[in-house]
Amino acid sequence: MTTEGPLAGKAAIVTGASRGIGRAVARRLAELGAQVGTIQRSPVEGLAVRADLAVPEEAEHAVEELARRLGRIDVCVCNAGVIHRRPALDVSIEDWQRVIDVNLTGAFVVSRAAARRMVAQGTGGAIVHVASQLCFFGGVNVASYAASKGGVAQLAKSQSNEWAPFGIRVNAVAPGWVETEMTEELRANEKRYREITGRIPLGRWATDEEIAEAVAWLCSPASSYVAGIVLPVDGGYLAR
């Protein structure tokens, strides 16, 4: 953490920060001056709380614990997510429910707990949900993931409508194809990888850091009049 920067003096929480986009977001917010606490399932170090976000009680407790340790919450990034790749005809209810519980319900519980803290502080704040380009189209063999991320996009808009009067800006980013562990299996399929890459106008997949920059912008004073949007960060994929 730096002592200067647009987020100096701010306290931020990031979910799913042990790897991928979440880790890049936590790192970038710290570089911008924020004190960052994280929530994740994997073993934790530093200012972090271990929790399964599919369990609402654990998710809410984790936010409360970080608020206590940080002293306040000014920024909340709901990034944690899981994916289950399987034809919709074969998806078990258990697998469906797990994706919805983590990706959508978990995001709701965490963001609501953070917003309650922001309202109590009376200082407003910024909440950013990590949705997906799959909130704009359905994809194939990812019914539960697409449904959950579509819900996240609508959640961000609804929360923005309710919480903007408190000075809380709620937005979402919708990453396109990103080189993360979550897409490793897909990228290993050479034919599919070539097809996808060939359809991206910029001609390549995004890095974690590029998504983190968009998230950080929505968390910063630079986006002070931006609320209720779902921002695609997709290399032009949706415009194709």
N, C-alpha and C positions, 0 to 999 in steps of 0.2 A: 504494500500500500504506500502511495505517495502522500505527502502533506499538501500537495497542490493538485489542481485539476478541477474539471467541472463537477466532479462528484465528491470533492473533498468535504469531509465532515458528514457525509451521508452513510447510512447503514443499509446494506443490501443483503438479501437472501436469494440463493439460487438452488433450485432442486435438480437432482440428477447431474451433479457436477463432478463425478468421479472420472468421467471420460467424455470424449466427443465435444459436441456443441456446448454442453453445460460447463465443462472444464474451461473451454475457451472463453465463455461468457464471464465466468467467475474471475479468470485471470485479467480480462480486459477491464472489468469494472474496478478491480483493484488498481490497475495501472492508471485509471482515471481519478483515483483518489478515494474510492469508497472502502469502507471496512466491510468485508464480505464474509458471511456465514453460509454454510451449505447444508443441504439435506439430501441424503442418499442412502441406498440399501447396503452398499459395500462398506467394508471397514473404513473408518474415518480418521482423519488427522486434523489437528488444528481446530479452528473455530467451526465445528461441524457437528451435526446431530444425525445419528443413524436411525432410519425409519423406513417402513414399508408404506408407501403412499397409497397402496390399495386398501389400507386400513384407515378410515377417516380419523379415528381417535389418535392413532400414531402421527398422522399428518398434522393435525391441529396442535398436538402437544409439541411437535418438533418446532413449529413456528413460534409458539409461546416460549419455548426454551431459548431459541435464538434471540427473540425480542428481549428476553431478560438479560442474556449475555451481551448483546449489542447495545442495549439501553434504549433502542428505538428501531423502527423500520421505516425507511424512506423509499426503498426500491425492492420489488419482488419479481423474480423471473421464474415462471413455472415452465421448466424445460423437461422434466422427467417424462420418459415415455418408453413403451415397449411395443413390439410389433409381432404379429403372428401371421406368417405367410402360409396360406392354405386355401384351397378352393372353398367358396362359401357353402357348397353342398356338404362339405366334410368338417366344417368348424364345429368343435364341441362347444356347448354352452359354457363350460368352465373356462375354456380358452377365450371365448368371446368376452365373458364377464371380466376376466383379468385385465384385458386390454382397456375396456371401458373404465374399470375401477381405477387403474393407474393414470391413464391419459386424460380422462375427462373428469371423473369424480375427484381424483386427487388434485387436479388443477383447481377445481372449484373450492375444495376445502382449504387448500393452502392460500389461494388468493383472497378468499373471504376472511380468513384469520388475519392475514396481513392488512387487509383493508380495515378491519375493525380496529387494529392497532393504530393505523394512520388516522382514522376518524377520531379516536380518543386523543391522539397527539394534537390534532387540530392544525397540522402542517401540510396536509396533502401528501402526494407521493406519486410514484409511477409503478404500474404493474404491466409486465409484458408476458404474454403467453406464447409459447413456441408451438405453432400449429404445423401445417404442412401444405405443400402444393396439392395434396390429396383432399384438401377441403374445397378445392375447385373442380376436381374431377375424381372419378371413382377408382381408377387403377384396376389391377387384376390380382386376384388371390390375396387381397388385403382388406376385406370387407370391414372387419372390426376396427382396423387402424384408420381407414378412411372415415368411417362413421364417427369415431372418437375425435378425430382432428376437425371434422366438419362441426362437431359440437363445440370444440374449443374455440373455433372462429366465431361462432354465434355467441358463445359465453362472453368473449371479450367485448363484443358490441353491446350486449345486454348490460354487463357490468359497467361499461363506460357510460351508458345512459343514466344509470342509477348513482354512480359514484363521482361523476364529474363535478356535480355541485359541491362536493366536499374537497375539491382540488385534487382528486385522484384521477390521473390519466391512465386509462386501460387500453392497451393495444395488443396486437399479435403480429408476429412475423410468420411467414409461410415459406420455409426453405424449400428449394427445389432439390435436385440430386446432389447430395453431399458425400464426400469421401469420409465415411465414418464406419465404425464397427458394425452398425446396424445395416449398412448397405454392402458389407463385405461379401456376403453370399451372392448377392445380385451382381456385383462387379466381377465375381469369379466366372460368371457365365459370359464368355467372350462375345457370343453372338448378341445377346441382350445388351451387353455393355456398349457395343458398337452402335446398335440401333438407338439407344438412348442418347449417347454422346452426339451422334449425328443429327439429332433433332434439337439440340441445345444451340441457339444462335451464337453464343460465345465459344462453343466448341469444346467445352470442358466441364467437369463437375466442380462444385464449390468446395472450399476448405472450411473447416470449423471456424477459423478466424474470420472469414468473410461474413458468416452468419452472425458471429459475435459482434462484429462492428455495427450491423444493423440493429441488433438488440440494444447495444450500448447507446446508440443514437436515440432510440425511443426512451431510454432511461434518463437521458441527459437534458439539461435546460435548453439545448439546441432544438428540441422538438416540443417546446412548451405549449404550442397551440395545436398539437396533433393528438387526437383522441378518437377511439372507436374504429381504428383502421385495421385491416389485415394486409400487411405489407409483403408482397412476394419478393423473395430474394432467390431468383431462379435462373439467372443468366439469359433471360428472355424466353424461357420455355413456354410460358402461358400465352405469349403473344404470337407464337408460331402458327 
